[in-house]
Amino acid sequence: MSYTKRMSVPAANLSSMPNEDFDQEDPLYASGERGNGTSWTVLNGDSKVVSSMLAPGSINCVITSPPYYWQRDYEVDGQFGLEPTIDGYVTNLRETFAALRPALTDDGVVFLNLGDTYYNAKGRPHGKDEKHRSRRLPGLRAVDGPGLGLPRKSLIGIPWRVALALQEDGWTLRSAIIWVRKTAIPEPTSKDRPWRKYEHIFLFSKSPRYFFNREGLDGEEDVWFIEPDRKSLARGTHYAPYPRALVERCIAAGCPEGGTVLDPFVGGGTTMYVADEMGRSSVGIELNPDFCALISENMEKLW
Ligand SMILES: C[S@@+](CC[C@H](N)C(=O)[O-])C[C@H]1O[C@@H](n2cnc3c(N)ncnc32)[C@H](O)[C@@H]1O
């Protein structure tokens, strides 16, 4: 990847007074401004740390899909999703959301997409997936070995564990949206249970009163039928992108015009591309610098 630009000027969304605990070098990777007054900012670093540097009240809406528990390797040290314990994973996510909370406006909302994981505990590594390098995890995953404290073959219940932890932390859980994919990947090796066809999108608010535009829901309520994108800037890569239509709906419902969207696990950049096209500013945090390079290139090409 050729993009190596790092900007030294502070972007609009960064607080000039970083959190005292901050011990990472300047996370600003690249940023730009549009003629319509919006801006985009790519920040490279650990979302738990970098989120705490965002200026208070600078974000209207968070839309994100963090790494799922033991599903992929994003090939970067410090990545979430490969924690040896379920609690470790839940703690990393709850700390990230606690860190970004001051940056969210009082009337701001969070859309959090999470999928679940089975505890197979077979004692041998997960089968190889030749098509997807990122789905090949080295050695024994925590969900392959003993010691997770659940009966073998359990659905772990990851999305709800995270949702309840955030609720405990003071987030108001407003909806547990079911995102249905008719063309979900089949699971032919699972002969004694239904195959998975849905994931969760939790809607949280910071306060009891918040910005929400029901017209943005396009006539659907808490079951969303959205198919994966055939054509996407992030498709064919190993970012595990979610569909643009999913982001469009979240923005239409949860971010005022001219507002700012944050994705603390921005991956291939879907959230930023859609926000940009919908006239919203965007901030993306990503640990893998190669992904930051790709997003920055695409953002510069878009206009
Ligand atoms: C599921 S992907 C996001 C895909 C994105 N929604 C898209 O449409 O392209 C999750 C991303 O989180 C990143 N990530 C993992 N741990 C992180 C951390 N601690 N801080 C920031 N990013 C992290 C991974 O590198 C990966 O790109």
The ligand as an SDF file (V2000), in Angstrom:
LIG
                    3D

 27 29  0  0  0  0  0  0  0  0999 V2000
  -15.2740   -5.9630   11.5930 C   0  0  0  0  0  0  0  0  0  0  0  0
  -13.9540   -4.9070   11.1320 S   0  0  0  0  0  0  0  0  0  0  0  0
  -14.8020   -3.4100   10.6870 C   0  0  0  0  0  0  0  0  0  0  0  0
  -15.3510   -3.4330    9.2830 C   0  0  0  0  0  0  0  0  0  0  0  0
  -16.0410   -2.1450    8.8630 C   0  0  0  0  0  0  0  0  0  0  0  0
  -17.3510   -2.0180    9.5010 N   0  0  0  0  0  0  0  0  0  0  0  0
  -16.1930   -2.0770    7.3530 C   0  0  0  0  0  0  0  0  0  0  0  0
  -17.3260   -1.9860    6.8430 O   0  0  0  0  0  0  0  0  0  0  0  0
  -15.1600   -2.1470    6.6610 O   0  0  0  0  0  0  0  0  0  0  0  0
  -13.1980   -4.5010   12.6730 C   0  0  0  0  0  0  0  0  0  0  0  0
  -11.9350   -3.6670   12.5720 C   0  0  0  0  0  0  0  0  0  0  0  0
  -11.4800   -3.3310   13.8900 O   0  0  0  0  0  0  0  0  0  0  0  0
  -10.0650   -3.2240   13.8530 C   0  0  0  0  0  0  0  0  0  0  0  0
   -9.5560   -3.3060   15.2300 N   0  0  0  0  0  0  0  0  0  0  0  0
   -9.3210   -4.4120   15.9800 C   0  0  0  0  0  0  0  0  0  0  0  0
   -8.9200   -4.0860   17.2250 N   0  0  0  0  0  0  0  0  0  0  0  0
   -8.8810   -2.7180   17.2690 C   0  0  0  0  0  0  0  0  0  0  0  0
   -8.5400   -1.7940   18.2810 C   0  0  0  0  0  0  0  0  0  0  0  0
   -8.1590   -2.1920   19.4920 N   0  0  0  0  0  0  0  0  0  0  0  0
   -8.6130   -0.4620   17.9730 N   0  0  0  0  0  0  0  0  0  0  0  0
   -8.9950   -0.0510   16.7340 C   0  0  0  0  0  0  0  0  0  0  0  0
   -9.3180   -0.8990   15.7250 N   0  0  0  0  0  0  0  0  0  0  0  0
   -9.2720   -2.2220   15.9920 C   0  0  0  0  0  0  0  0  0  0  0  0
   -9.6390   -4.3600   12.9480 C   0  0  0  0  0  0  0  0  0  0  0  0
   -8.3440   -4.1430   12.4130 O   0  0  0  0  0  0  0  0  0  0  0  0
  -10.7540   -4.3240   11.8780 C   0  0  0  0  0  0  0  0  0  0  0  0
  -10.3750   -3.5490   10.7880 O   0  0  0  0  0  0  0  0  0  0  0  0
  1  2  1  0
  2  3  1  0
  2 10  1  0
  3  4  1  0
  4  5  1  0
  5  6  1  0
  5  7  1  0
  7  8  2  0
  7  9  1  0
 10 11  1  0
 11 12  1  0
 11 26  1  0
 12 13  1  0
 13 14  1  0
 13 24  1  0
 14 15  1  0
 14 23  1  0
 15 16  2  0
 16 17  1  0
 17 18  1  0
 17 23  2  0
 18 19  1  0
 18 20  2  0
 20 21  1  0
 21 22  2  0
 22 23  1  0
 24 25  1  0
 24 26  1  0
 26 27  1  0
M  CHG  2   2   1   9  -1
M  END
$$$$
